Amino acid sequence: MKIKLFTIILLILTFSCGNAETKLDENNLCDLSNGERVEDGWSGNDKGDNFCNSCECMSGNLVCTEMACQIDTPEPTPEPTPIKKNSSGEMKYNHPKITGEVEEVGSLIDELATATSNSENKFTIFIKALELTGMDEEITSLKEMTILVPPDNVFLSKFNEANLNNLITDIDLLTQIIKSHLLPYEFKEKNMKKFSHLDTFTGSLKIEVINKKIVINEGIYVTSADNEVTNGFFHIIDSIIMPEEDIYGSQSNNSSEDIKLITLSEIIEKNLLVDNLVRGDVEYNFSPDFTLKIQLNNDGNYSGKFLCNNIFGTYNLSEEGYLKINQGGSTKMFCIPPDDNVEMNTQEIWEFLLNEDIEIFSSDDNINIYFRSSSGYLSLKEN
């Protein structure tokens, strides 16, 4: 038993001292690191690579009897971050959590007040308007919203002192002005660029992108975008959006009638005859003999008469619900209108229909149908 134990210990301790290559010959000699050969039973120092302070030649093998130093144990390789499977079976790494303070945003009033104190833009007039009308609380109660905010210098450039004082005391008008700037959904600037029109709480805004910049209603620019508040965003603009005037007012014979938004299905298959067209400050009137007759069918097609030409084409509804009439064909007949004005005025109708996104309204008595766009409206009667 003792012999076996000694043999095991011998095997554990036996290795080459330093860089010496041990050799076993008939004389049981051992080679040292310096080239010297020693006899069996020799003991001494053969450091070589400083592994041993003391070696002993035993049966042709150099045996280390005293270690000079410990061999450095390499650091264990760290285990990779555990991997988990999500519900879909996809492998996901556990990323470290980001620690630190997250900047909190406040309400619209709070953020406008902060901007007023920390930037060149001041918003004291708009803040006062929000508070006087109670719109500050109404806006805060909305789940999500976007509002376009003109700074003080815009108000001061548009209104003189007397008019501004009158505006501040006209709560109804002030409320309508604020609602003309208020959108019922969250829109970052990049998302606004995807739409041709965006609805506010009082009407619709025309949206264009020119040189990668948003242009609202053909002349209003966003000067600072994506300012975050608790329930949405506000964008600073360089003008004031006034509420849409009653386009059926002084220029129309129907000023006393109430106008209501209707669905497309309410005019399907009706033979509509244009009575007059209002575009900006210009009003065009037509006689029944020389005007546009049009009928929208249930299958997305339209037909009618344009001057003395029979017309036909297609229409569709945009995602926002606007009627879009597409360029169609005609019989290309030659006809002579009674005068140049009739031809030019009728051409105005056609350009209006082909180039505008149209909302459909009717009067309370359903006698008149109105095709309204951002530039004006067509008044039609059932033929």
Number of C-alpha atoms within 10 A of each C-alpha: 6 7 7 9 10 11 11 12 10 15 11 10 14 17 15 20 28 18 15 20 15 20 15 13 10 7 11 17 23 26 21 24 17 12 10 10 16 19 16 17 14 14 17 14 16 22 21 16 12 14 19 21 18 18 23 24 23 19 18 21 22 30 23 26 17 14 16 14 10 7 8 6 6 6 6 6 6 6 6 7 10 9 11 12 10 9 7 6 8 8 11 11 11 10 9 7 6 7 6 6 6 7 6 8 13 14 17 24 20 14 17 23 15 14 15 16 12 10 8 9 15 19 24 14 18 20 20 14 21 20 13 16 20 13 17 17 14 10 22 17 11 12 12 17 20 24 24 22 24 23 23 16 14 16 18 13 10 12 13 11 12 8 12 15 11 13 16 17 14 13 15 11 15 22 17 18 20 24 22 23 26 21 21 18 18 17 20 17 17 12 9 16 17 12 14 15 19 18 16 18 14 16 15 19 21 17 19 20 15 9 7 9 14 20 19 20 16 13 10 15 16 18 12 13 15 15 17 18 21 16 20 23 21 26 21 19 22 18 20 18 20 14 18 13 7 11 17 19 12 10 13 15 9 14 13 11 14 12 20 13 12 15 12 16 10 12 19 16 13 14 16 21 23 25 20 21 25 22 18 11 9 9 15 17 15 16 12 12 10 18 23 24 23 23 19 23 16 12 10 13 16 20 19 19 18 21 21 18 16 16 20 20 16 17 18 14 14 12 8 12 14 18 21 18 23 16 16 14 13 16 12 10 9 9 9 10 14 9 8 10 11 19 16 12 18 23 16 15 21 14 11 23 21 15 13 19 23 24 20 22 23 23 17 11 9 12 10 21 25 24 20 24 21 18 15 19 26 23 22 22 18 17 11
